Amino acid sequence: MSTEVPNSGAANQLTAKLKFVPTQEPLCLRDEVAAVIKPWSETRECPPFTTEELIVLALVMIEEEEPDRSQVLAWIYRTFQHYGDEVHENYANFQVDLAHHRRGSSLKWTIPDFFLAIRSFDLPCEHSDPVEELNTRLKVSLPAARVHLRQYLEPARQGTFDFPGLSAELREKICKMLLVYPDEGFKWRFPIVTGEQRLMYEFTGLAPENLTVERTGTIKRQTLILPVMSDMLCILRVSKQLYSEALPVFYEKNTFCFNSLRALELAMRSDDDKSKEAKQHIRHLHVAVFCSDPFSSSLARDLARLVTQLDDLAPKQLVLHLPHDQDQFLAECRKHPEYPWMSNLNILDKIPGMLDILALAKRAGNIEWHGDGIFKMWLLSRMRK
């Protein structure tokens, strides 16, 4: 058997014909961003950037390492003529309204969702202080900023790829990257900022003992507002196959926290087929049985609203955050006009919704108790029957 030896002379001739073209030095991110914003800084047209992208652009371009929110806003107004002109116009209109003593006069926000965007889960920013504090300073790493602005810094996409054609293991990993959030879990509540029902992610959990109280007496926590559910779960709309694969990933792998019975009832209210299917996939559920909630007026009334709302839930882990003040809990129960003179346990027997909580506890694979008192005593005694 003979082995052919490559003609080294021919290879050298071919190499000699190739022209050496050195790789272009990568541009500094600030220079790339400056080129992106330049066309929009010299026109009154509204730039195409989302509020989150405007914030990231500002953090890249501002020379100060950790600017505060007012500096970010000021940079946006100075850089883009569209926003700068609108600020002056809004302020002028406000002054005219004040001069004419018009009722309800208020300064119109040029970027109304700016402070909501600061709390966005997808914004790649680090906060030096809790988001709720006015002196919060923002910081972004350059790699994270480049990823966030990739649609303006990278070449246009050349078509799509066959996602369903990937292996099942790889599809599951991608779904987890998109849909699984950190272990602390997220809450379902009404944010005061927007007034609409959103999922919120908080690093502090539900129980008051998890909150860090500073020497000033203020509660230190960080709240990030997640996108609306239709945006979070947009992958479910791709195909029936991906719907069946991604839905369990989102609802089984995440922890759902409800800081009041009212919040739980609002989240469970929908009873269409898709909502029922989603509820059946929830595996990790945290519920605060008694927690201060500005939208709740009576614990007994909140319990009554839960009747038939929990039938589809069967979590593997149910964590109940219970009231530490038993007297306050009983006082809340006695607010219901029908049960003011009943004995403690009989109060809970008669309030509509308590049997639904009991049935949920029986279906749960494991129960973890945070707190003690009559509510836990009642549940344990009824579960033994």
Buried (B, 14 or more C-beta within 10 A) or exposed (E): EEEEEEEEEEEEEEEEEEEEEEEEEEEEBEEBBBEBBEEBBEEEEEBEBEBBBBBBBBBBBBEEEBBBBEBBBBBBBEBBBBBBEBBEEBEEEBEEBEEEEEEEBEEEEBBEBBBBBBBBBEBBBEBEBBBEBEEBBBBBEEEBBBEBBEEBBEEEEEEEEEBEEEEEEEBBEBBEEBBEBEEBBBBBBBBEBEEEBBBBBBBBBBBBEBEEEEEEEEEBBBBBBBBEBEEBBEBBEEEEEBBEBBBBBBBBBBBBBBBBBBBBBBBBEEEEEEBEBBBBBBBBBBBBBBBEBEEBEBBBBBBBBBBEBBBBBBBEBBBBBBBBEBEEBBEBBBEBEEBEEBEBEEBBBBBBBBBBBBBBBEBBEEBEBBBEBBBBBBBEEBEEE
